[in-house]
Every structure is written in C-alpha cells, then in structure tokens.
Amino acid sequence: MKLGIVGLPNVGKSTLFNSLTKAGAESANYPFCTIDPNIGIVTVPDERLTLLGNLYSSKKVTPAVIEFVDIAGLVKGASKGEGLGNQFLSNIREVDAIVHVVRCFEDTNVIHVDGNVNPLRDIETINLELIFSDIEILERRIAKTSKGARNDKALAKELNFLNKIKSHLEDGKLAKSFEVNDEEEKDFITSYNLLTYKPVIFAANVVEDDLTDDGQSNEYVSAVRDYAKAENSEVFVICAKIEQEISELDEEEKKMFLEDLGLKESGLEKLIKASYSLLGLISYLTAGEDETRAWTIKKGTKAPGAAGKIHSDFERGFIRAEVVNYQDLLNCGSYSAAKDKGLVGLEGKEYVVKDGDVILFRFNV
C-alpha cells in the first residue's frame, strides 16, 4: 500500500511523516522545508504475526508494509507557479490513497500561510490545486486522443468522456464525484490516475489536550469530520508533535507513554486502520518454521487470487487452500491439534478469504 501525504505548509505534514517513518525529513517552522519528495517504508504493526512466529519458532517474521510519500507544502496558486508550484504532485499520482493533513490547532508561534486557522478553507485550497493538476493531465490526454479520434470510434468515445470529466473539474468538483455510466468509463477514469479520484484520509492535527477525547470538543475537527462524511472519506485525529516523541521510544516505553496520555493506540495505528477501512483491505497470514508473513489483499478476494499475491504459479495451479483462523490455531497450540479438532477447513476456488485466516495453499504447475 502506498499513501501520499499532502497539505499546506506548516500544518504538521513533515512532522507527521517523520514520526510515521522515522526517515528524518527536515521539519521546520517555515514553508517549503520539504524540497524533494520524501519516501519512507513503514511496517504494519500486527500482534498476530509475533504470536504465530513464536508458535512456529519462525526464522523470519515479515509484516505488511506501507510506503509513504511526503511532498512539499502546497499553497494557493501552486498550479500557476506560486510557492514551489505543483511540480511535486506527479510524485503522488501512483499512490493508493491521499493522507491530507489539516491544521486544527491555534498556535501563535507557528505561522499559518493564510494568516489564520480555517480547516475547510485549507481543504478547499488543496482540492483546487489537485483539480488544476488533474485538468493539466486531461488536457495532455485530450490533445493526444484528438489526433486519432476522427477515424477511430473507440478514441472518439474516449475523447467525449475526457471532455465531460474536464468540464466537471472546471466546475470545481472532484473527479470522484463524477458519475460513470459503465465499466468502460470506469476503466477510462481509473487509467488517468487523477489525484481527485483517489480516496482521501484526513489527518486532523491537534494539540495534545485534544487527543484524550479524540478531538470531540475541537470545533475544527468537527468541521473536518462533517466534510469528510459528505465526501465518503476517513478522518483520524493526531498530534504530530506527540507522534514524533512516540517514534523515539522503544515498544515498552511507547506503551507506557500512550497509557499516561490515556490513549489506546498511536497515530500510526489509527492511520493504518483508516487506510485499510477506506481501501477495503484485509490481511491473511502464512506461517511456518522458515517464515511467518502477512499478506494484504482486497476484502472479497477469493482463495486463488490471494494465492497469487505470493506467486502467480500459486494462482495458476491452485488446487485448494487449507484454512484455519489464527486465534483457533493459537488456542490449539499447533496446526495438527487444530486439524484434529476439525478447525482446519479444506477450501476450493470460491472460498472468500477472511481477515486473520492462516492459509496453506496446495497447487500444481
């Protein structure tokens, strides 16, 4: 999974990136300190893996990973060259979802590029820059498609679609609010990799005191939640400053620190949950002496497709899947004990994989 982090300058974007990835992107109280896109890989915390790894005495435990891309802060007029322009937006065209960091705190020591805190205005500013960037992409595609559209019905149909979606964006609307009529149009819009077609997770950045009630008493957070609900987006509340502190601690210290703050989970864990929920993802597990590993798949994936995540040969030569729930496996203490109790199912091609399934694939190529 790949997530792109966007936001205005000085909203806590790079501080959040640093805390999530420990990659040390420069963070300072002035705009544009992130000049180049920063990329960091984060492992997905999953206690199930540790427990299964211990059960099997696995030589290696491999968690799922998320790749974060942090780009320079956008400002109003970026598409026309203001600030650093929108030159970095191409770096997040390949992401699965966008994490939009929104400032929801007052602090006279931290400059706001527009002079005061207003999350909905800030969201609109970023949305407009993403829209302008998408229009630029569509204009290039229209110019290319126009050349062959006179003598090609398929290209003519696509050209008509391109003009319709461009008009939609020019009205200030996001691509994801454009209604497609059929699978072909859906394929078209997906292939353009438009930024405003991507799912969005809003990270409401608050001060430490607002963390205890998850931002319930913060009017800025409420406004972001209302906006996100209307857009079918996810929201999680975070204090980037606190996350930075947490990232410096080991697991035991982190646990104690979170308890002292009255928190059950870190911002990274909140973000991962929001990402999996928004993108409809789950993890299944494979376990053995050599390796215990988590595999991320779309909810609703059938057994052969899940097998294909490991290797295309597994999908091509799929025979069956031996499936046991990870908790049943742990409770029984071994795979053979779970089998004896009838907890291991033999599943065929139509089996829909569930979160937490431990699977052994049988295949023949």
N, C-alpha and C positions, 0 to 999 in steps of 0.2 A: 504494500500500500504506500502511495506517495501523496503527501499533503503539502500544499503551498501556503506559506504564511504571508498575508498582506495586511496593510493598514497604513494610516497616516504616520508621518514621523512623530516620534516621542509618545507613542501610545503604549509602549512596553513590548513592542514586537521582537526586537533583538534580545531583550532581557528574557523574554519567554523562550525564544529559540535557544539561547544559551542554557537555560535551565533544563529544557527538554533534551538537548543533545550533548550538553557539556562540551560543545565544539568550540566555545570561546569566541564567538563572533563579537567584534568590538561593539560595545554598548556605551553610549554617552548622551548627555543631555543637550544634544544639538541634532538638527535634521541631517539625514543622508550619511550617517556614520557607517552604514552598511552599503559599501560601494559596489562590491561584487556579490552575486548570489551566493549565499552560504548553504551548504548542503550537509546534513547530519543524519546518521542512521541511529535509530532508537530501537532497542529490543522491547517487545510487548511483555510486561510482567504477567506471568501465568503460574500460579502456585501449583496447578495440576501437573505441570511439567516436572517441577522439582520433586514432587511426591512420587510420580511414576519413575523418574530417573533413579530415585533411591530404591524403589521396589525392585527394579531390574538391574541395579548396580551398573547403570549405563556409563560407558566410557565418555560419552558426549551428550550434552543436553542442548538442543537447538531451538530457541524460541522463534516466534514470528517476528518480523521487523517492520518498522515504518520508516520511510525516508521523508525528511522534512527539507523543504527548500524555502529559505528566507530571502526576500528581495528588499531592495531599498524602499524607504517610505515614499508613498505616492502623495502628491499634492494636487490641488485643484489646478487644472490646466496642464497636467503632465503630458497629455496626448498632444499638446501644442508646444511641448518643449520646456514647460515650467519645471523648476526643480531639476531633477535628473531625467525628466521625460519618462516615457513609459517603456524605455528600451529593455527593461528587465522583465517585462510581462511575458515575453516569449519563453522565459525560463520556467514558467509555471503552466504552460499550455499542456504539458504531459501529465499533470497531477490528477489524482482521482477525485480530490475534493479540495476546497479552499478553506483555510482557517483565517477568518477575518478578525483581527484583534481590534477591539473597540475600547477606548478610554472611558471608564465610568467612575472616575475619581477626580476630586479637586485637589490641586497642589500648586501653590503659587511659585514653588521652586522649579517646577517642571513646565517649560514653555509649551503652549498649545499653538500650532501653526495658524489657527484661525482666531486666536485670542481668547476663546472661552470653550468650556466643555459642553458638547451637544452631540451625543452619540448618533442620533438619527440623521443629523446633517452630515456627520463624518461618514456614515454608511453610504449616504447618497453620493457624496463626493467620490468615494472609491468606486461605487457602482457605475457612475458616469464615465470614469476613466477606463473601466473594464469594457463598458459599452463601446466607447470610442476605439479602443484597441480591437474589439471584435469587428466593428464596421470596416476598419482598415483591412483586416483579414478577408472579409467578404468582398470588398472592392477588388482586391487582387484576384480572388477566385472568379468573380463576375467577368473581369477583363479576360481571363484565361478561357472561361467557358463560352463567352460570346463568340470567339473565333470559329468554333465548330458547330455552334447551335443551329445555324441556318440549314445545314444538311444532315443533322442528326437529331432525331426525335427525343432520344434519351437526354442529350445535352440541353435541348430546348426546354424539357420539363424541369431539369435541374436549375437552369437559368431563371425560370419563372419562380421557382422556390427560393432561390438566392435573393432575388429582388424583393420577395414578400418578407423574408426574415430581416433583410436590411432595413426595410421600411418600418418594421416592428421595433427594431433597435433605435432607429432615428426618432421614434416617438418617446424615447427614454425608458423603454421597457426591456427587461432582461430576456435573454433567449429562452430560458427555462419556462417562461410564461407563454411562449408561443405554442399554439396547439397544432400538432402534426396530424395529418389525415390518415396516413397509412404507414406500413413498415418501411416502405421505400423512403418516405420523407424522414422517418426516424433515423434511418441509416445515413441519409444526407447530413442531417444536423449533428449527428454523433461524429461523423468523419471530419467536420470542420474544427473540432477541438475548441469551441468557443468558450471563453472564460465565464461568460454569464450563463452558460448552460450547465456548469458544474455545480454539484451540491455544495452548500456552504455551512460551516460551523462557526458560530460567533463566539469568540473568547472575550467575555466581559471582564476587563481588567479592573479590579477594585483594590481598595486599601485593606490592610489586614483585618480591621474590625468588622468589615462586611462579609468576611468568609464564614463566620460562625453560623449565620442564618442563611447562607448560600445566596446572599445579595437580596433577600426578600424585602429588606427595608430601604434598599437603594433605588431611588426613582429612575435613575439612568438605566439600571439593569432591567427594571420593569418595562421600560420603553423598548429596550432591545428584545426582550422576551416576546412582547406583543408583536413586534415587527417580524421576528423570526417565525412565530406561529403562523402568521399570514403567508409567509414565504415557504412553509414546509421545511424550515431549516432547524438545526440543533443549536442550543446555547449551553455553554458551561461557564461557571464563574471561577475566576482565577485571580490570584495576587501574584503577578510576575516576580515581584521582589522576594516574596516568601518562597516561591518555586526555586529561585536562584539559590537561596540559602539551603533549601532541602537537597538540591543537586550536589552540594558539597559533602553531604553526610553519608555514612555507610547505612546499610539496611536497618540495623538495630537502632541507631541514633535517629534515623528518619521516622521510624515507628513512634519513638518517644516524643519527637518534635511534633508530629501530627496529633498525637494524643493530647499534648499540652495545649495545642490550639483548638482542641475539640473537633478535629477533623478525622473522618474515616479513611479518606483516600487523598492522594496527591493530585495536582492539576493534570499531570501526565495520564494518570489512570482515568480521570474524568474525560479527558480528550479522547483517549482510546475507546472508551465506552461510547461516547458520542459519535466517533468515526465509524465504528462497527455498526451502530444502530442506523446511522444515516445511509451508509452504503450497503446495508443488509448483509453484513459479513458474519461468519462464524468460524470457529477453529475445530478441526478434528485432530486427533493425535495418533502417532505411531510410536511404539515403544519396544525396546529390546536391549540386549546387552551392549551392542555397538552404539546405538543412538536412540534417544527419546526426542521426538520433534513435534512441533505444532505446525499445522498447515492451514492457511487462511483460504476460505472458499466463500462463494456467494450462498446465502440461505436458499435452500431449494435444490441444490446441486445433487444429482444422482450419483450413485457409487462409482460408475465408470469415469465420470467427469472428475470426481475427487481423486481417483487413482491417477488420472492424467496430470495432476499437479505434481506428483512425484516423478513420473516419467511417461512420455507418450506411449511407450510399449505397454505400460500397465493398463492404459485405457484401451489400446488396440486389441490386446489379448485377454481382456478381462474375463474371468470365469465366475468368481464370486468374491464376496467380502465377508470376513469373519469379524463380527462387531460386538463389542462389549462396552457398556457405559464405564467411564473412568472411575466413578465412585464405587460401582459394583466390584470392579477389578481390585481397587484398593482395599475394600472391605473383605474380600475373599483372600487377599494376600498373595495370589498367584493366578496366572492365566488358566492353568489346569484345574485349579479349585473352582474358578468361575464357570469353567466348562462343565465340570461335574454337577454343578448346581443348576445347569441349564440356562445360564445367564449370557452365554455367547451365542449370538444369532448367526445363521448362515444366510446371507442376503444376496439377491440377484441384481440384475441391471436396473430394476425400477426402484431400488431402495433409495430413499432420500436421506442423505447424511445429516445427523444432528450434531449440535454443539456438544463437545465433550465425548464424542464417540472415540473409542480406541479401536483402530482398524488394522487388520492383517489382510492384504489383498492377495488373492490367488489369480495368477494369469498365465497365459501360454502364448508365446510368439513363435 
